[in-house]
Amino acid sequence: MESVRIPSREEFRRALVQKQGEEIVQKLEQATVAICGVGGLGSNVAINLARAGIKKLILVDFDRVDVTNLQRQQYKASQVGEPKAFALVENLKEIAPYTEFEAYDEKITEENIDKFVANADVVCEAFDNPETKSMLVNAVLEKYPQKYLVAASGMAGTDDANSIKTRKISKHFYLCGDGKSDVTQGLALLAPRVQICAAHEALTIIRIIAGLEV
């Protein structure tokens, strides 16, 4: 069987410059993003950033891949039972072999948050649990007021996709979603709507890194 040829780093870069422009590529290849939670939101954010040519992704999640995740999260049926953070790195390496990854199969708390976000240029909040969302947002805003934070609120249900927006809450804090729907309300979790919210987060992160959000 013939071996598969993976494009070189230089080929990858030339292709990115052709589609995204030299300036954006230069900035992305110097940036590190911490994605806290790699489920429906986080796994899709990671895919988008890896494809765009981000230098490094820090992926944090203590959950395992479950069969109920497969309709909206970036995992394979063969990965059910694996730690999400490690499984996602496996998949991302097939997509972006020259991106750096740091994966943690751990739960983020107020006590250990520094370990995961201190070295990131941008922090992405991508949790399902409202309490964990609130803890992360409050901790980052309090401990790292100069660090950019992109969070999400509201992507469940079957409402119009255009109800999902990106809002600038403060100088370094952006919130994506419809701001009202919640997974705890028993609403449907449809892959397209979750992915739209994840795309809002990923695009906002890219714009921040590129200096387009001020």
N, C-alpha and C positions, 0 to 999 in steps of 0.2 A: 504493500500500500504506500502511495506517495505521501511524503511528509507535507504538512500544511505550512505554507510560507506566510509568516506574519509580516506586514509592512514594517519597515524600519522606523525608528523614531523620527528621522528626517522626513520620511514620506508622510507620516502622520501629521507632522507640523506643517508641511507645505499644503496639505489638504485643508487643515484648519485655517491657515492664513488665506487661502483662496476663498473660503466661504465666510469667514468671520472678520478678516482684516488683521493686519500685523499688530496694531496697537492693542486691540482687545486680547489677542493671543498672548502677547508679551505680559500683560497684566495678569491673566488667568494662570499662566505657567509659573507665577511667583506667589500664588495665593494658596492659603490653607483654610478649609471650611470644616467645622465640626457639625456633624448631623446627629442630633440627639433624638433617637428613636428611628428605626429603619423599617417601619411597617409600610402601610399604604402611601403615606406622604414621603417619609424619609428614603425609602428604596427608590422611588421615582425621582426625587430630587437628586439623589446620588447618580442615577443613570444619566440625567441631563447634564450635570456638572462634569462627570467623567467624559462624556462625549464632547463637551465644549473645550476640554483640555486643561482642566484644573490641575494644579501641581499636586495637591495632597488632600485627601479626605480622611477625617477622623470619624469613625462610625461607632456609635454606642447604642447597645440594646441588650437587655437581659432575657429577651423572649426567644422562643423556639419557633421555627417554621411550622405552621399548621395547615392542614388541608383547606380550612376555611379562609386562609390568607391568599390562596393561589389565584382567585379571580381578580385581584386588584394590586397585588404586591409582586415585586420583581424576583420571584423565586420559582424553582422548578419542582415538579411533583417528586422527583428523586431526592429532594432536599428536605422533605418533611421530617421533623424531629431534630434538625441541625440548629445550632445557635444562629440566629438571624444575621448578626454582625459578620460572622465568619463565612456564612453561605453567600452573603451579598458580595463579599470580597472575591470569592471564587467566580461569581458571575461577572463582576466588573472587570476583572483581569482579562476576560475574554473580549471585552469591549474596548478597554483602554489599558493596554499592557504597560504603558509607560507612566501611568499615574501612580503616585505613592498612596499607600493605604495604611491606616492604623486602626485596628478593630478591637473593641472591648466587649466582652460578654459580661457586662456588669450593669447594675442599676445605678442611675445617677441620683445622688442625694446632695443636700446642702453641704455636707461634710466633704464629699469627694469631687465636687464639680470642677474645682480648679484643675484637676488632673486631665480633664477632657477638653476644656475650653480655653485655658490660659494661652495656648500657643496658636489659637485660630484667629484668622483675620475677621471671619464672620461666623456667627453661631446660628444654626438653623434648628428651631424647635419643631419637632414632628411627632409629638406624643398623642395617644388617644385619650389618656386619663386626664381629666380636668385638673386634678390636684397636682399632678406631676408637671403639667403645662405651667400652671401658676407658679410652682416652686422654681422651675428653671428660669422663667421670664423675670421673676422678682430677683432671683439670685444674680443673674447676669446684669440686670439694670443697676443693682446695688453695688456689686463687686467690680464690675467692668463697665462703668458708664460711658467710656469712649469706644467700646467695642460694638460693632454692628450686630443687631439681633433681628432675625426674620422668623416670625412665628405664624401659626395658622389658627383660625377659629371659624368652623362652619364649612363643611363640605359634604355632609350627609344629605340624604333625601333625594328627591327627583325634581327639584326646582330647576328653573332655567339656568343654564351654564353661565349666562352673562350676569347672574346675581353674585358671582364670585368676583371679588375686587381685591386690589392691593391698596392699603391705606397707610400713610405715613403718620404714625402715632406721636413720635418725637424725633429729635435729630438723628438718632441712631437706631430707632425701633420701627419696624414695619410689620404690619399684620395683614395676612392674606385669608380670604374666605368670604362667606356671606354674613358672618358675624351673628348667626342665629341658630342654624341647625346644629344638632349635637348627636353624636353616636349613642349617648346614653338615653336619648329619647326613643330609641327603638326604630329609627329611620333606616331606610335602605342605604347600603354602602355600595354605590355603583362605581365601577372602575373609571369610566370617563370623567365623572365629577371629581373623584379623588385625584385623578391625574391632572385635571385642570388646575386644582388648587396647588398641587405639587409644582406644576409648571410656573404658576405665579411666584411661588417661593424661589424656584431655581432662577427664573429670569431676574427677579429682584436682586438676588445674590450676585448674579453676573453683572448687573447694572451698577451695583455698589462697588464691586471690584474694578470695573472699568472706569469708575469715576463719573458715572452718568446720574447717580442719585446724590444730590447735595442738599 
